[in-house]
Amino acid sequence: MRIYQLALAICLSAAFFSCKKEDNPVIVQPLTSTTAKDIAADPTSVTSATGQQPVAATGKFTLYSFKDNKQVANTDSATTKWDIGFRGTTIIVNGGAIRTGQGGAYIHTGTFDDLTIVPTSATFAQDQSATQLAITTGSGKGWYNYDQTTNIISSIPGKVFIIRTGDSKYAKMEILSYYQGAPATPSATSVARYFTFRYLYQPDGSQTLK
């Protein structure tokens, strides 16, 4: 009788914990994208109360952290606190022979929403010198096209950047505008060198981007 009662108690206990486990499944929350607006990329003009005013370029990159969703001081350029940098149309990553971090960049052809994982075929380029960058500069070569008729710079459709961050995490990024306020149709009066982009950062170190 005692053996029967003990076996019954074990079975009931196992059933109870099994039910409790099923009643409380682990729910993985999807990641959400962030839009960074008007990130100044060493602008040569600014908008003030009196209109557009010319300013002197500094020659410095604006450094940005995906993890913290904010700009990083240039005094931290030799750290892994930043992931990507902007100066004019030039974009740098925190990885390579001239950087401190482990970052890199891969350009994916497709849409931001459909890119949900780092492709197994992805190879990450890094910044090797001031002229040999992970993201190639020049119209039609990296992230933008330049219209000589209108002098307008626009991002190349269907280009999504997969960025390996300075501390070896992953993010995907899509550049939306190069002009202050992200106008739908930039004109000759639009203030340039202000990036607006959306990105999704994966904090757990995996290559899942959704």
TORPA-4810 file (N, C-alpha, C, O; in nm, 3 decimals):
<nodes>
NODE_1_0.082_-0.121_0.000_0.000_0.000_0.000_0.086_0.126_0.000_0.060_0.221_-0.074_M
NODE_2_0.191_0.126_0.085_0.278_0.242_0.092_0.349_0.267_-0.042_0.364_0.381_-0.085_R
NODE_3_0.391_0.159_-0.107_0.458_0.173_-0.237_0.361_0.232_-0.339_0.399_0.316_-0.420_I
NODE_4_0.235_0.186_-0.332_0.133_0.237_-0.425_0.109_0.386_-0.400_0.100_0.464_-0.495_Y
NODE_5_0.098_0.424_-0.273_0.074_0.564_-0.240_0.191_0.653_-0.284_0.171_0.764_-0.333_Q
NODE_6_0.313_0.603_-0.265_0.432_0.679_-0.305_0.436_0.698_-0.456_0.467_0.807_-0.504_L
NODE_7_0.406_0.592_-0.531_0.406_0.600_-0.678_0.299_0.697_-0.726_0.320_0.772_-0.821_A
NODE_8_0.182_0.694_-0.659_0.074_0.784_-0.696_0.113_0.930_-0.671_0.083_1.018_-0.752_L
NODE_9_0.179_0.954_-0.561_0.222_1.090_-0.527_0.323_1.142_-0.628_0.317_1.258_-0.668_A
NODE_10_0.415_1.056_-0.671_0.515_1.096_-0.770_0.449_1.131_-0.902_0.484_1.230_-0.966_I
NODE_11_0.353_1.048_-0.943_0.283_1.072_-1.070_0.206_1.203_-1.066_0.210_1.281_-1.161_C
NODE_12_0.136_1.228_-0.954_0.058_1.351_-0.940_0.150_1.473_-0.940_0.117_1.576_-0.998_L
NODE_13_0.265_1.460_-0.873_0.361_1.570_-0.868_0.416_1.602_-1.005_0.426_1.718_-1.044_S
NODE_14_0.451_1.498_-1.081_0.503_1.517_-1.216_0.399_1.581_-1.306_0.431_1.670_-1.385_A
NODE_15_0.275_1.538_-1.293_0.167_1.595_-1.374_0.146_1.741_-1.340_0.122_1.824_-1.427_A
NODE_16_0.155_1.773_-1.209_0.135_1.911_-1.165_0.240_2.003_-1.224_0.207_2.108_-1.280_F
NODE_17_0.368_1.964_-1.213_0.476_2.049_-1.265_0.473_2.057_-1.416_0.508_2.160_-1.473_F
NODE_18_0.431_1.949_-1.481_0.418_1.951_-1.626_0.313_2.051_-1.668_0.334_2.127_-1.763_S
NODE_19_0.201_2.054_-1.599_0.095_2.149_-1.630_0.141_2.292_-1.604_0.113_2.382_-1.683_C
NODE_20_0.212_2.312_-1.492_0.261_2.446_-1.460_0.355_2.496_-1.566_0.352_2.614_-1.602_K
NODE_21_0.440_2.408_-1.619_0.535_2.447_-1.721_0.463_2.487_-1.848_0.501_2.584_-1.913_K
NODE_22_0.358_2.412_-1.886_0.283_2.442_-2.006_0.201_2.569_-1.989_0.179_2.644_-2.085_E
NODE_23_0.155_2.593_-1.864_0.075_2.712_-1.839_0.157_2.840_-1.845_0.101_2.948_-1.862_D
NODE_24_0.287_2.830_-1.833_0.374_2.947_-1.832_0.485_2.933_-1.935_0.602_2.925_-1.899_N
NODE_25_0.450_2.930_-2.063_0.554_2.916_-2.166_0.641_3.040_-2.174_0.598_3.151_-2.143_P
NODE_26_0.764_3.020_-2.216_0.856_3.131_-2.235_0.823_3.201_-2.367_0.825_3.139_-2.473_V
NODE_27_0.793_3.329_-2.358_0.756_3.406_-2.477_0.873_3.496_-2.516_0.917_3.580_-2.437_I
NODE_28_0.922_3.479_-2.636_1.032_3.561_-2.685_0.973_3.683_-2.756_0.906_3.670_-2.858_V
NODE_29_0.999_3.798_-2.701_0.947_3.920_-2.760_1.025_3.957_-2.886_1.148_3.952_-2.885_Q
NODE_30_0.956_3.993_-2.994_1.028_4.034_-3.115_1.101_4.166_-3.094_1.057_4.250_-3.015_P
NODE_31_1.209_4.183_-3.164_1.283_4.309_-3.157_1.208_4.416_-3.237_1.131_4.384_-3.328_L
NODE_32_1.231_4.539_-3.203_1.169_4.650_-3.277_1.277_4.740_-3.335_1.384_4.757_-3.277_T
NODE_33_1.248_4.798_-3.450_1.344_4.886_-3.514_1.338_5.025_-3.453_1.238_5.065_-3.394_S
NODE_34_1.446_5.098_-3.468_1.459_5.235_-3.418_1.494_5.326_-3.534_1.572_5.288_-3.622_T
NODE_35_1.439_5.445_-3.537_1.473_5.543_-3.639_1.555_5.655_-3.577_1.509_5.724_-3.486_T
NODE_36_1.676_5.671_-3.626_1.763_5.781_-3.583_1.745_5.896_-3.682_1.757_5.876_-3.803_A
NODE_37_1.716_6.014_-3.631_1.680_6.126_-3.718_1.785_6.237_-3.712_1.835_6.273_-3.605_K
NODE_38_1.815_6.290_-3.830_1.900_6.409_-3.843_2.033_6.395_-3.769_2.070_6.482_-3.690_D
NODE_39_2.103_6.286_-3.794_2.237_6.269_-3.737_2.334_6.351_-3.822_2.360_6.317_-3.938_I
NODE_40_2.387_6.456_-3.764_2.473_6.548_-3.838_2.601_6.477_-3.880_2.668_6.414_-3.799_A
NODE_41_2.635_6.488_-4.010_2.754_6.423_-4.065_2.853_6.529_-4.111_2.884_6.541_-4.230_A
NODE_42_2.903_6.608_-4.014_2.995_6.717_-4.041_2.935_6.813_-4.146_2.995_6.834_-4.251_D
NODE_43_2.819_6.871_-4.116_2.751_6.957_-4.214_2.828_7.083_-4.246_2.905_7.132_-4.164_P
NODE_44_2.805_7.135_-4.365_2.868_7.261_-4.408_2.766_7.375_-4.409_2.797_7.486_-4.450_T
NODE_45_2.644_7.346_-4.364_2.544_7.450_-4.346_2.444_7.403_-4.241_2.425_7.283_-4.221_S
NODE_46_2.382_7.498_-4.174_2.284_7.467_-4.071_2.163_7.556_-4.090_2.170_7.661_-4.154_V
NODE_47_2.052_7.513_-4.035_1.930_7.593_-4.041_1.913_7.667_-3.909_1.912_7.606_-3.802_T
NODE_48_1.898_7.797_-3.917_1.879_7.879_-3.798_1.750_7.960_-3.813_1.678_7.945_-3.912_S
NODE_49_1.723_8.043_-3.715_1.602_8.124_-3.719_1.603_8.221_-3.836_1.497_8.265_-3.882_A
NODE_50_1.721_8.254_-3.884_1.732_8.349_-3.995_1.752_8.280_-4.129_1.775_8.345_-4.230_T
NODE_51_1.743_8.148_-4.129_1.757_8.074_-4.254_1.880_7.985_-4.255_1.941_7.960_-4.151_G
NODE_52_1.916_7.938_-4.373_2.030_7.848_-4.389_2.160_7.925_-4.383_2.179_8.023_-4.455_Q
NODE_53_2.251_7.880_-4.296_2.377_7.950_-4.276_2.494_7.855_-4.301_2.493_7.741_-4.255_Q
NODE_54_2.598_7.903_-4.374_2.716_7.818_-4.395_2.800_7.808_-4.268_2.811_7.904_-4.191_P
NODE_55_2.858_7.692_-4.248_2.950_7.670_-4.136_3.071_7.594_-4.189_3.065_7.534_-4.296_V
NODE_56_3.179_7.598_-4.113_3.301_7.529_-4.154_3.295_7.382_-4.114_3.259_7.350_-4.001_A
NODE_57_3.330_7.295_-4.206_3.336_7.152_-4.174_3.452_7.127_-4.079_3.555_7.194_-4.086_A
NODE_58_3.435_7.031_-3.990_3.539_7.000_-3.891_3.634_6.891_-3.938_3.746_6.880_-3.888_T
NODE_59_3.589_6.810_-4.034_3.669_6.696_-4.078_3.655_6.575_-3.988_3.719_6.473_-4.011_G
NODE_60_3.569_6.585_-3.885_3.551_6.474_-3.791_3.427_6.393_-3.825_3.330_6.445_-3.880_K
NODE_61_3.432_6.265_-3.792_3.317_6.178_-3.810_3.225_6.189_-3.689_3.270_6.204_-3.575_F
NODE_62_3.096_6.181_-3.714_2.998_6.167_-3.607_2.984_6.019_-3.578_2.940_5.943_-3.664_T
NODE_63_3.019_5.978_-3.458_3.020_5.837_-3.419_2.887_5.802_-3.353_2.828_5.884_-3.281_L
NODE_64_2.840_5.679_-3.378_2.706_5.642_-3.331_2.707_5.501_-3.273_2.772_5.411_-3.326_Y
NODE_65_2.632_5.483_-3.164_2.617_5.353_-3.100_2.477_5.300_-3.122_2.379_5.365_-3.086_S
NODE_66_2.465_5.181_-3.182_2.334_5.118_-3.198_2.277_5.074_-3.063_2.158_5.090_-3.036_F
NODE_67_2.362_5.021_-2.980_2.319_4.970_-2.850_2.254_5.080_-2.767_2.148_5.060_-2.708_K
NODE_68_2.318_5.196_-2.763_2.272_5.305_-2.678_2.183_5.405_-2.752_2.125_5.494_-2.691_D
NODE_69_2.173_5.389_-2.885_2.090_5.478_-2.965_2.128_5.624_-2.942_2.043_5.708_-2.913_N
NODE_70_2.256_5.652_-2.956_2.301_5.789_-2.937_2.439_5.810_-2.999_2.510_5.715_-3.032_K
NODE_71_2.473_5.938_-3.014_2.605_5.973_-3.064_2.709_5.951_-2.955_2.680_5.960_-2.836_Q
NODE_72_2.831_5.920_-2.999_2.941_5.894_-2.909_3.048_6.000_-2.931_3.077_6.035_-3.046_V
NODE_73_3.105_6.051_-2.826_3.206_6.157_-2.836_3.328_6.109_-2.914_3.366_5.992_-2.905_A
NODE_74_3.388_6.199_-2.989_3.508_6.164_-3.066_3.625_6.126_-2.976_3.718_6.059_-3.020_N
NODE_75_3.620_6.168_-2.851_3.725_6.130_-2.757_3.721_5.980_-2.727_3.816_5.925_-2.672_T
NODE_76_3.610_5.914_-2.763_3.598_5.769_-2.744_3.619_5.692_-2.875_3.578_5.576_-2.886_D
NODE_77_3.681_5.756_-2.973_3.697_5.691_-3.104_3.786_5.567_-3.098_3.774_5.479_-3.183_S
NODE_78_3.874_5.559_-2.999_3.964_5.444_-2.987_3.908_5.338_-2.892_3.984_5.263_-2.830_A
NODE_79_3.774_5.333_-2.880_3.709_5.235_-2.794_3.607_5.156_-2.876_3.592_5.179_-2.996_T
NODE_80_3.538_5.065_-2.812_3.432_4.989_-2.878_3.294_5.046_-2.844_3.193_4.978_-2.861_T
NODE_81_3.290_5.170_-2.798_3.163_5.232_-2.760_3.078_5.272_-2.881_2.958_5.295_-2.868_K
NODE_82_3.140_5.280_-2.998_3.066_5.321_-3.118_3.070_5.210_-3.222_3.156_5.121_-3.218_W
NODE_83_2.977_5.217_-3.316_2.966_5.112_-3.418_2.983_5.164_-3.560_3.038_5.094_-3.646_D
NODE_84_2.937_5.285_-3.585_2.936_5.340_-3.720_2.958_5.490_-3.712_2.923_5.553_-3.612_I
NODE_85_3.016_5.548_-3.817_3.044_5.691_-3.816_3.009_5.755_-3.950_3.014_5.689_-4.053_G
NODE_86_2.975_5.884_-3.947_2.930_5.956_-4.067_3.008_6.087_-4.082_3.027_6.161_-3.986_F
NODE_87_3.052_6.113_-4.205_3.112_6.243_-4.240_3.083_6.267_-4.387_3.141_6.203_-4.475_R
NODE_88_2.994_6.361_-4.413_2.950_6.379_-4.551_2.885_6.250_-4.598_2.803_6.192_-4.528_G
NODE_89_2.921_6.205_-4.716_2.867_6.079_-4.768_2.949_5.957_-4.727_2.915_5.844_-4.760_T
NODE_90_3.057_5.980_-4.654_3.145_5.871_-4.613_3.096_5.809_-4.483_3.064_5.879_-4.387_T
NODE_91_3.091_5.676_-4.482_3.050_5.601_-4.363_3.163_5.507_-4.323_3.219_5.437_-4.407_I
NODE_92_3.195_5.505_-4.195_3.298_5.416_-4.143_3.237_5.319_-4.043_3.131_5.344_-3.987_I
NODE_93_3.307_5.207_-4.021_3.266_5.110_-3.920_3.380_5.092_-3.821_3.496_5.118_-3.852_V
NODE_94_3.347_5.046_-3.702_3.448_5.031_-3.597_3.512_4.892_-3.604_3.491_4.808_-3.517_N
NODE_95_3.589_4.871_-3.710_3.659_4.745_-3.726_3.756_4.752_-3.842_3.729_4.820_-3.941_G
NODE_96_3.868_4.684_-3.830_3.968_4.685_-3.936_4.103_4.732_-3.886_4.121_4.757_-3.767_G
NODE_97_4.197_4.742_-3.978_4.335_4.774_-3.942_4.349_4.910_-3.876_4.440_4.931_-3.795_A
NODE_98_4.260_5.004_-3.908_4.272_5.139_-3.852_4.170_5.166_-3.742_4.153_5.281_-3.701_I
NODE_99_4.103_5.064_-3.695_4.003_5.080_-3.589_4.036_4.994_-3.467_4.124_4.908_-3.471_R
NODE_100_3.965_5.021_-3.359_3.985_4.947_-3.235_3.890_4.829_-3.221_3.927_4.726_-3.165_T
NODE_101_3.768_4.844_-3.273_3.665_4.742_-3.256_3.676_4.625_-3.351_3.769_4.615_-3.430_G
NODE_102_3.578_4.536_-3.341_3.572_4.416_-3.423_3.463_4.425_-3.531_3.421_4.324_-3.586_Q
NODE_103_3.419_4.547_-3.560_3.307_4.567_-3.650_3.338_4.540_-3.796_3.453_4.519_-3.836_G
NODE_104_3.231_4.542_-3.876_3.241_4.522_-4.020_3.107_4.551_-4.083_3.009_4.580_-4.013_G
NODE_105_3.101_4.545_-4.215_2.977_4.575_-4.286_2.959_4.480_-4.404_3.054_4.443_-4.472_A
NODE_106_2.834_4.444_-4.425_2.795_4.362_-4.540_2.671_4.426_-4.601_2.577_4.459_-4.529_Y
NODE_107_2.671_4.445_-4.733_2.557_4.506_-4.800_2.468_4.397_-4.858_2.510_4.319_-4.943_I
NODE_108_2.345_4.394_-4.810_2.248_4.293_-4.851_2.150_4.355_-4.950_2.103_4.467_-4.929_H
NODE_109_2.120_4.283_-5.056_2.020_4.329_-5.153_1.886_4.266_-5.117_1.871_4.144_-5.118_T
NODE_110_1.789_4.351_-5.086_1.657_4.304_-5.044_1.586_4.413_-4.968_1.617_4.531_-4.986_G
NODE_111_1.492_4.375_-4.884_1.419_4.473_-4.804_1.454_4.458_-4.657_1.495_4.352_-4.611_T
NODE_112_1.436_4.566_-4.586_1.467_4.570_-4.444_1.386_4.467_-4.367_1.441_4.393_-4.285_F
NODE_113_1.255_4.462_-4.393_1.167_4.372_-4.317_1.191_4.225_-4.349_1.176_4.139_-4.262_D
NODE_114_1.227_4.195_-4.473_1.246_4.055_-4.512_1.380_3.999_-4.463_1.398_3.877_-4.459_D
NODE_115_1.472_4.086_-4.428_1.602_4.040_-4.378_1.588_4.005_-4.230_1.584_4.095_-4.145_L
NODE_116_1.581_3.879_-4.197_1.555_3.836_-4.060_1.672_3.762_-3.996_1.667_3.729_-3.877_T
NODE_117_1.776_3.735_-4.073_1.893_3.666_-4.019_2.013_3.698_-4.107_1.998_3.722_-4.226_I
NODE_118_2.130_3.699_-4.048_2.251_3.722_-4.126_2.271_3.605_-4.221_2.281_3.491_-4.176_V
NODE_119_2.278_3.630_-4.353_2.296_3.519_-4.448_2.425_3.442_-4.420_2.526_3.501_-4.380_P
NODE_120_2.421_3.311_-4.441_2.541_3.230_-4.418_2.653_3.267_-4.514_2.770_3.241_-4.487_T
NODE_121_2.616_3.328_-4.627_2.716_3.367_-4.727_2.776_3.504_-4.702_2.864_3.548_-4.776_S
NODE_122_2.729_3.574_-4.598_2.774_3.712_-4.572_2.921_3.716_-4.534_2.968_3.639_-4.450_A
NODE_123_2.993_3.806_-4.597_3.132_3.832_-4.560_3.143_3.979_-4.521_3.095_4.066_-4.593_T
NODE_124_3.205_4.005_-4.409_3.208_4.140_-4.354_3.338_4.211_-4.387_3.446_4.168_-4.348_F
NODE_125_3.325_4.322_-4.461_3.440_4.405_-4.494_3.470_4.498_-4.376_3.382_4.529_-4.296_A
NODE_126_3.595_4.541_-4.367_3.636_4.631_-4.260_3.713_4.749_-4.317_3.753_4.748_-4.433_Q
NODE_127_3.734_4.850_-4.235_3.809_4.968_-4.277_3.958_4.941_-4.264_4.011_4.925_-4.154_D
NODE_128_4.026_4.935_-4.378_4.169_4.905_-4.378_4.256_5.030_-4.386_4.370_5.029_-4.340_Q
NODE_129_4.202_5.136_-4.445_4.274_5.263_-4.455_4.171_5.373_-4.480_4.052_5.345_-4.492_S
NODE_130_4.218_5.496_-4.488_4.127_5.608_-4.510_4.060_5.601_-4.646_3.954_5.660_-4.666_A
NODE_131_4.120_5.529_-4.739_4.063_5.517_-4.874_4.008_5.378_-4.903_3.938_5.360_-5.003_T
NODE_132_4.037_5.283_-4.818_3.985_5.147_-4.835_3.890_5.116_-4.719_3.930_5.067_-4.614_Q
NODE_133_3.762_5.148_-4.743_3.662_5.138_-4.638_3.567_5.021_-4.663_3.550_4.976_-4.776_L
NODE_134_3.505_4.975_-4.556_3.410_4.864_-4.568_3.292_4.903_-4.656_3.246_4.822_-4.737_A
NODE_135_3.244_5.026_-4.641_3.136_5.078_-4.724_3.196_5.173_-4.826_3.239_5.283_-4.792_I
NODE_136_3.200_5.129_-4.951_3.269_5.203_-5.056_3.204_5.339_-5.080_3.081_5.352_-5.079_T
NODE_137_3.286_5.441_-5.100_3.235_5.574_-5.129_3.217_5.591_-5.280_3.273_5.516_-5.359_T
NODE_138_3.137_5.691_-5.317_3.115_5.719_-5.459_2.975_5.683_-5.504_2.914_5.589_-5.453_G
NODE_139_2.926_5.757_-5.600_2.791_5.735_-5.651_2.778_5.597_-5.714_2.860_5.558_-5.798_S
NODE_140_2.675_5.525_-5.674_2.648_5.393_-5.729_2.738_5.283_-5.678_2.726_5.169_-5.722_G
NODE_141_2.827_5.313_-5.586_2.924_5.214_-5.540_2.894_5.159_-5.400_2.924_5.044_-5.370_K
NODE_142_2.834_5.242_-5.317_2.810_5.199_-5.180_2.665_5.211_-5.142_2.586_5.119_-5.164_G
NODE_143_2.630_5.325_-5.084_2.493_5.340_-5.034_2.409_5.441_-5.111_2.287_5.445_-5.093_W
NODE_144_2.471_5.524_-5.198_2.394_5.633_-5.258_2.417_5.649_-5.408_2.515_5.600_-5.465_Y
NODE_145_2.323_5.721_-5.469_2.336_5.770_-5.606_2.337_5.922_-5.604_2.269_5.985_-5.523_N
NODE_146_2.416_5.980_-5.695_2.423_6.125_-5.705_2.371_6.169_-5.841_2.419_6.124_-5.945_Y
NODE_147_2.272_6.257_-5.840_2.212_6.309_-5.962_2.282_6.441_-5.998_2.265_6.541_-5.929_D
NODE_148_2.361_6.440_-6.105_2.436_6.559_-6.144_2.346_6.673_-6.191_2.385_6.789_-6.188_Q
NODE_149_2.227_6.639_-6.236_2.135_6.742_-6.284_2.075_6.821_-6.168_2.066_6.943_-6.174_T
NODE_150_2.036_6.751_-6.065_1.971_6.816_-5.951_2.064_6.835_-5.831_2.030_6.905_-5.736_T
NODE_151_2.182_6.773_-5.836_2.276_6.774_-5.724_2.218_6.708_-5.598_2.254_6.743_-5.486_N
NODE_152_2.128_6.613_-5.619_2.064_6.545_-5.507_2.128_6.408_-5.485_2.156_6.334_-5.580_I
NODE_153_2.150_6.376_-5.359_2.202_6.245_-5.319_2.088_6.164_-5.260_2.018_6.211_-5.171_I
NODE_154_2.070_6.043_-5.309_1.963_5.957_-5.259_2.016_5.816_-5.237_2.104_5.770_-5.310_S
NODE_155_1.963_5.748_-5.138_2.009_5.611_-5.108_1.965_5.517_-5.218_1.859_5.534_-5.278_S
NODE_156_2.048_5.417_-5.245_2.018_5.318_-5.348_1.908_5.226_-5.298_1.922_5.168_-5.190_I
NODE_157_1.799_5.212_-5.372_1.688_5.126_-5.327_1.733_4.980_-5.313_1.816_4.931_-5.391_P
NODE_158_1.678_4.913_-5.214_1.704_4.770_-5.198_1.839_4.737_-5.137_1.884_4.623_-5.147_G
NODE_159_1.904_4.835_-5.074_2.032_4.810_-5.008_2.014_4.820_-4.856_1.979_4.925_-4.803_K
NODE_160_2.038_4.708_-4.790_2.029_4.703_-4.644_2.166_4.665_-4.590_2.227_4.569_-4.636_V
NODE_161_2.213_4.741_-4.493_2.345_4.713_-4.436_2.333_4.624_-4.314_2.254_4.652_-4.223_F
NODE_162_2.410_4.517_-4.313_2.425_4.438_-4.191_2.557_4.483_-4.128_2.664_4.469_-4.187_I
NODE_163_2.546_4.536_-4.010_2.664_4.589_-3.941_2.702_4.498_-3.825_2.620_4.470_-3.738_I
NODE_164_2.826_4.452_-3.826_2.879_4.388_-3.706_2.935_4.501_-3.621_3.020_4.578_-3.667_R
NODE_165_2.890_4.510_-3.499_2.922_4.625_-3.416_3.064_4.618_-3.362_3.135_4.519_-3.380_T
NODE_166_3.103_4.724_-3.295_3.239_4.729_-3.241_3.268_4.620_-3.141_3.382_4.579_-3.125_G
NODE_167_3.161_4.572_-3.071_3.180_4.465_-2.974_3.120_4.333_-3.023_3.081_4.248_-2.942_D
NODE_168_3.113_4.317_-3.155_3.077_4.190_-3.220_2.931_4.147_-3.201_2.902_4.028_-3.195_S
NODE_169_2.841_4.242_-3.190_2.698_4.213_-3.200_2.656_4.242_-3.345_2.740_4.271_-3.429_K
NODE_170_2.526_4.232_-3.374_2.480_4.254_-3.511_2.360_4.349_-3.514_2.279_4.356_-3.422_Y
NODE_171_2.352_4.422_-3.625_2.239_4.513_-3.648_2.217_4.523_-3.799_2.310_4.502_-3.878_A
NODE_172_2.095_4.554_-3.837_2.068_4.584_-3.977_2.026_4.730_-3.985_1.963_4.783_-3.893_K
NODE_173_2.061_4.796_-4.096_2.039_4.939_-4.108_1.998_4.975_-4.249_2.051_4.921_-4.346_M
NODE_174_1.904_5.067_-4.260_1.859_5.118_-4.390_1.863_5.270_-4.385_1.801_5.331_-4.298_E
NODE_175_1.935_5.332_-4.478_1.945_5.478_-4.483_1.823_5.533_-4.554_1.793_5.494_-4.667_I
NODE_176_1.753_5.624_-4.488_1.629_5.680_-4.540_1.649_5.816_-4.606_1.581_5.847_-4.704_L
NODE_177_1.740_5.896_-4.553_1.758_6.031_-4.608_1.895_6.086_-4.573_1.956_6.048_-4.473_S
NODE_178_1.942_6.177_-4.658_2.070_6.246_-4.637_2.046_6.393_-4.606_2.141_6.471_-4.598_Y
NODE_179_1.921_6.431_-4.589_1.886_6.572_-4.575_1.811_6.599_-4.445_1.733_6.516_-4.398_Y
NODE_180_1.836_6.717_-4.390_1.774_6.756_-4.264_1.621_6.753_-4.275_1.563_6.808_-4.368_Q
NODE_181_1.559_6.686_-4.179_1.415_6.674_-4.180_1.364_6.561_-4.266_1.243_6.537_-4.271_G
NODE_182_1.453_6.491_-4.335_1.416_6.378_-4.422_1.302_6.413_-4.516_1.198_6.347_-4.513_A
NODE_183_1.317_6.516_-4.601_1.209_6.552_-4.693_1.183_6.440_-4.793_1.275_6.373_-4.838_P
NODE_184_1.056_6.420_-4.827_1.020_6.315_-4.922_1.082_6.341_-5.058_1.123_6.247_-5.127_A
NODE_185_1.089_6.468_-5.096_1.150_6.506_-5.224_1.251_6.617_-5.198_1.214_6.735_-5.199_T
NODE_186_1.378_6.583_-5.174_1.479_6.686_-5.148_1.494_6.781_-5.267_1.473_6.742_-5.383_P
NODE_187_1.529_6.904_-5.237_1.550_7.004_-5.341_1.685_7.072_-5.319_1.758_7.038_-5.227_S
NODE_188_1.716_7.168_-5.406_1.844_7.239_-5.397_1.856_7.317_-5.266_1.967_7.348_-5.223_A
NODE_189_1.744_7.348_-5.203_1.748_7.422_-5.078_1.753_7.332_-4.955_1.766_7.381_-4.843_T
NODE_190_1.744_7.202_-4.975_1.749_7.109_-4.861_1.889_7.108_-4.800_1.989_7.109_-4.872_S
NODE_191_1.895_7.105_-4.669_2.024_7.106_-4.599_2.079_6.964_-4.594_2.016_6.875_-4.537_V
NODE_192_2.196_6.943_-4.655_2.255_6.810_-4.667_2.341_6.774_-4.546_2.364_6.855_-4.456_A
NODE_193_2.388_6.650_-4.548_2.476_6.595_-4.445_2.404_6.573_-4.312_2.462_6.592_-4.205_R
NODE_194_2.279_6.533_-4.320_2.203_6.495_-4.202_2.137_6.361_-4.230_2.041_6.353_-4.306_Y
NODE_195_2.189_6.255_-4.168_2.139_6.120_-4.195_2.016_6.089_-4.110_2.011_6.117_-3.990_F
NODE_196_1.918_6.030_-4.175_1.807_5.965_-4.106_1.809_5.819_-4.150_1.808_5.790_-4.269_T
NODE_197_1.811_5.729_-4.055_1.816_5.587_-4.088_1.740_5.508_-3.982_1.724_5.552_-3.868_F
NODE_198_1.694_5.391_-4.022_1.633_5.301_-3.924_1.721_5.178_-3.910_1.789_5.136_-4.003_R
NODE_199_1.719_5.123_-3.791_1.802_5.006_-3.766_1.735_4.916_-3.663_1.648_4.957_-3.587_Y
NODE_200_1.779_4.792_-3.663_1.737_4.695_-3.564_1.861_4.630_-3.507_1.942_4.572_-3.580_L
NODE_201_1.877_4.641_-3.377_1.997_4.593_-3.307_1.963_4.465_-3.230_1.863_4.458_-3.159_Y
NODE_202_2.049_4.363_-3.246_2.033_4.237_-3.176_2.131_4.234_-3.057_2.251_4.218_-3.077_Q
NODE_203_2.080_4.251_-2.934_2.170_4.262_-2.819_2.227_4.131_-2.768_2.324_4.131_-2.692_P
NODE_204_2.168_4.016_-2.808_2.212_3.890_-2.748_2.332_3.827_-2.820_2.378_3.720_-2.782_D
NODE_205_2.381_3.893_-2.924_2.499_3.842_-2.994_2.469_3.742_-3.103_2.560_3.700_-3.175_G
NODE_206_2.342_3.702_-3.117_2.307_3.609_-3.222_2.295_3.682_-3.356_2.303_3.804_-3.361_S
NODE_207_2.276_3.605_-3.464_2.265_3.665_-3.597_2.119_3.676_-3.642_2.091_3.695_-3.760_Q
NODE_208_2.027_3.663_-3.547_1.884_3.681_-3.578_1.851_3.830_-3.579_1.887_3.902_-3.486_T
NODE_209_1.783_3.874_-3.682_1.753_4.017_-3.698_1.603_4.040_-3.712_1.556_4.100_-3.809_L
NODE_210_1.528_3.991_-3.615_1.383_4.010_-3.617_1.328_4.010_-3.474_1.208_4.025_-3.455_K
</nodes>
